[in-house]
Amino acid sequence: MITPDKFFEQEIILEDARARLEPLTVKHFDALMAIALSNSDIWKFTLANITDENSFRHYFNTALKERENKASYPFAMFDKKENRYVGCTRYANISFKDKRLEIGWTWIDPLLHGSGINKHNKFLMLQFAFETLNLNRVELKTAGTNLKSQRAMEKIGAVREGVLRKHSINDVGVTRDTVYYSFINDDWPSVKQTIFKELYIL
């Protein structure tokens, strides 16, 4: 059993037949940088401005430092079908006292959008959050202009909660609205057995 006081020290690996999420380390840097710099659309709706190796290194090192500081837990995504690393995600805004966290900072090789890998990753992270960490709530958020991401969240059963207007300012100074979604533990059994049914029975 993983207790809150030991959470950040644990080497958490989440996997199924298609996906493996493993703790982000320096060994992932080169493979992920190649993806991060391959298509600027990856960063179009994010707060980060990733344009070259230096900006990506800052982003990457910040993720590692956040785990050290017990602020977030970043993962590298490995696609078993592709046999390669394909992106990043993390648990963040973690409050064990309130039994909640956020799944976010997610980006995937655009070549694999629509391939199903993100659904596998979200299932693994939600299952761990509700069934191992015994949380009450998992949050997700996206830019108000990112309609594709909003539809994707709704497709996997997340409940739209509302818009926080002028919520964040990105690295190039643009102010954005943020749309919040969530899953709660009361909903998880039904979501798991319907929306994620084909993954649950693997």
C-alpha positions as CSV (number, residue, x, y, z in Angstrom):
1,M,0.0,0.0,0.0
2,I,1.3,3.5,-0.9
3,T,0.8,6.0,1.9
4,P,0.7,9.7,1.3
5,D,3.9,10.3,3.2
6,K,5.8,7.8,1.0
7,F,4.1,8.6,-2.3
8,F,6.8,10.7,-3.9
9,E,9.5,8.3,-3.0
10,Q,7.8,5.4,-4.6
11,E,8.8,4.2,-8.1
12,I,5.2,4.0,-9.5
13,I,4.8,2.1,-12.7
14,L,1.4,1.8,-14.2
15,E,0.8,-0.5,-17.2
16,D,-1.5,-2.6,-19.2
17,A,-1.3,-4.5,-22.5
18,R,-0.7,-1.2,-24.5
19,A,0.7,1.4,-22.3
20,R,3.3,1.8,-19.6
21,L,3.7,4.9,-17.4
22,E,7.0,5.1,-15.6
23,P,8.5,7.8,-13.3
24,L,10.2,10.5,-15.4
25,T,14.0,10.5,-15.2
26,V,16.9,11.9,-17.1
27,K,17.0,8.8,-19.2
28,H,13.9,10.0,-21.0
29,F,15.2,13.4,-22.0
30,D,16.5,12.7,-25.5
31,A,13.5,10.7,-26.7
32,L,11.0,13.1,-25.4
33,M,12.8,16.2,-26.6
34,A,12.8,14.8,-30.1
35,I,9.0,14.6,-29.9
36,A,8.6,17.9,-28.1
37,L,10.5,19.8,-30.8
38,S,9.0,17.9,-33.8
39,N,5.7,19.8,-33.9
40,S,4.9,23.2,-32.4
41,D,1.2,22.2,-32.2
42,I,2.0,20.1,-29.1
43,W,2.4,23.4,-27.2
44,K,-0.3,25.5,-28.9
45,F,-2.8,25.4,-26.0
46,T,-0.3,24.9,-23.1
47,L,1.2,27.5,-20.8
48,A,4.7,26.5,-21.8
49,N,6.6,28.0,-24.8
50,I,8.8,25.1,-26.0
51,T,10.8,26.2,-29.1
52,D,14.3,24.7,-28.6
53,E,16.5,22.5,-26.5
54,N,17.0,25.1,-23.8
55,S,13.3,25.7,-23.3
56,F,12.5,22.0,-23.3
57,R,15.4,21.3,-20.8
58,H,13.9,23.9,-18.5
59,Y,10.5,22.4,-18.8
60,F,11.9,18.9,-18.2
61,N,14.1,19.8,-15.2
62,T,11.2,21.7,-13.7
63,A,9.1,18.5,-13.8
64,L,11.9,16.5,-12.1
65,K,12.3,19.2,-9.4
66,E,8.6,19.2,-8.7
67,R,8.8,15.6,-7.7
68,E,11.8,16.3,-5.5
69,N,9.8,19.1,-3.9
70,K,6.7,16.9,-3.5
71,A,4.6,19.1,-5.8
72,S,3.9,16.7,-8.6
73,Y,4.7,13.2,-9.9
74,P,5.6,13.2,-13.6
75,F,5.5,10.2,-15.8
76,A,7.0,9.2,-19.2
77,M,4.6,7.4,-21.5
78,F,5.8,4.3,-23.3
79,D,3.6,2.8,-26.1
80,K,4.2,-0.9,-26.3
81,K,2.6,-1.1,-29.7
82,E,5.0,1.5,-31.0
83,N,7.9,0.2,-28.8
84,R,9.0,3.8,-27.9
85,Y,8.4,6.7,-25.6
86,V,5.6,8.9,-26.9
87,G,5.0,11.7,-24.4
88,C,4.5,12.9,-20.8
89,T,1.9,13.3,-18.2
90,R,1.7,13.9,-14.4
91,Y,-0.2,13.9,-11.2
92,A,-0.2,17.4,-9.9
93,N,-1.9,19.8,-7.5
94,I,-2.0,16.9,-5.1
95,S,-3.8,17.3,-1.7
96,F,-3.9,14.0,0.2
97,K,-5.7,15.9,3.0
98,D,-8.6,16.7,0.6
99,K,-8.2,13.3,-1.2
100,R,-7.8,14.9,-4.6
101,L,-5.3,15.5,-7.4
102,E,-5.1,16.6,-11.0
103,I,-4.1,14.7,-14.0
104,G,-2.5,17.1,-16.5
105,W,0.6,18.5,-18.3
106,T,-0.2,15.7,-20.8
107,W,1.3,15.8,-24.3
108,I,1.7,13.0,-26.8
109,D,3.4,12.6,-30.2
110,P,0.8,14.1,-32.6
111,L,1.3,11.0,-34.9
112,L,-0.5,9.0,-32.2
113,H,-3.5,11.3,-31.6
114,G,-6.6,9.1,-32.0
115,S,-4.6,5.9,-31.6
116,G,-6.0,5.0,-28.2
117,I,-2.8,5.4,-26.2
118,N,-4.1,8.4,-24.3
119,K,-7.3,6.5,-23.2
120,H,-5.1,3.7,-21.9
121,N,-3.0,6.2,-20.0
122,K,-6.0,8.0,-18.5
123,F,-7.5,4.7,-17.4
124,L,-4.3,3.6,-15.6
125,M,-4.0,6.9,-13.8
126,L,-7.6,7.1,-12.8
127,Q,-7.7,3.5,-11.6
128,F,-4.6,4.1,-9.5
129,A,-6.0,7.3,-8.1
130,F,-9.3,5.9,-7.0
131,E,-8.4,2.2,-6.3
132,T,-4.9,2.5,-4.8
133,L,-4.7,6.0,-3.4
134,N,-8.4,5.9,-2.5
135,L,-9.0,9.5,-3.6
136,N,-12.4,11.2,-3.8
137,R,-11.7,13.4,-6.8
138,V,-9.5,13.7,-9.9
139,E,-9.4,17.0,-11.8
140,L,-8.5,17.8,-15.4
141,K,-8.3,21.2,-17.0
142,T,-7.6,22.7,-20.4
143,A,-7.6,26.0,-22.2
144,G,-11.0,27.5,-23.0
145,T,-10.0,27.6,-26.7
146,N,-8.9,23.9,-26.8
147,L,-12.2,22.4,-28.0
148,K,-10.5,19.2,-29.1
149,S,-9.2,18.6,-25.6
150,Q,-12.6,19.4,-24.0
151,R,-14.3,16.9,-26.3
152,A,-11.7,14.3,-25.4
153,M,-12.2,14.8,-21.7
154,E,-16.0,14.5,-22.1
155,K,-15.6,11.3,-24.3
156,I,-13.9,9.5,-21.4
157,G,-16.6,10.5,-18.9
158,A,-15.2,13.6,-17.2
159,V,-17.8,16.0,-16.0
160,R,-17.5,19.7,-17.1
161,E,-17.6,21.9,-14.0
162,G,-17.1,25.4,-15.4
163,V,-14.9,28.1,-16.8
164,L,-12.4,30.1,-14.7
165,R,-12.1,33.3,-16.7
166,K,-8.7,34.9,-17.2
167,H,-7.3,32.1,-15.1
168,S,-3.7,31.8,-16.4
169,I,-1.0,33.6,-18.3
170,N,1.2,31.6,-20.5
171,D,5.0,31.9,-21.1
172,V,4.5,34.4,-23.9
173,G,2.1,36.6,-21.9
174,V,-1.2,35.5,-23.3
175,T,-4.1,35.3,-20.9
176,R,-6.4,32.3,-21.1
177,D,-9.6,31.0,-19.7
178,T,-9.4,27.5,-18.1
179,V,-12.1,24.9,-18.3
180,Y,-12.3,22.4,-15.4
181,Y,-13.5,18.8,-15.5
182,S,-13.5,16.1,-12.9
183,F,-14.1,12.5,-12.0
184,I,-15.2,11.6,-8.5
185,N,-15.1,8.3,-6.7
186,D,-18.9,7.9,-6.7
187,D,-18.8,7.9,-10.5
188,W,-15.7,5.8,-11.0
189,P,-17.3,2.2,-10.9
190,S,-19.8,3.1,-13.7
191,V,-17.2,5.0,-15.8
192,K,-14.8,2.1,-15.5
193,Q,-17.3,-0.5,-16.5
194,T,-18.8,1.5,-19.4
195,I,-16.4,3.9,-21.0
196,F,-13.3,2.0,-20.1
197,K,-14.9,-1.5,-20.3
198,E,-12.6,-2.8,-23.0
199,L,-9.5,-1.7,-21.1
200,Y,-10.9,-2.9,-17.7
201,I,-11.2,-6.5,-19.0
202,L,-7.8,-6.7,-20.5
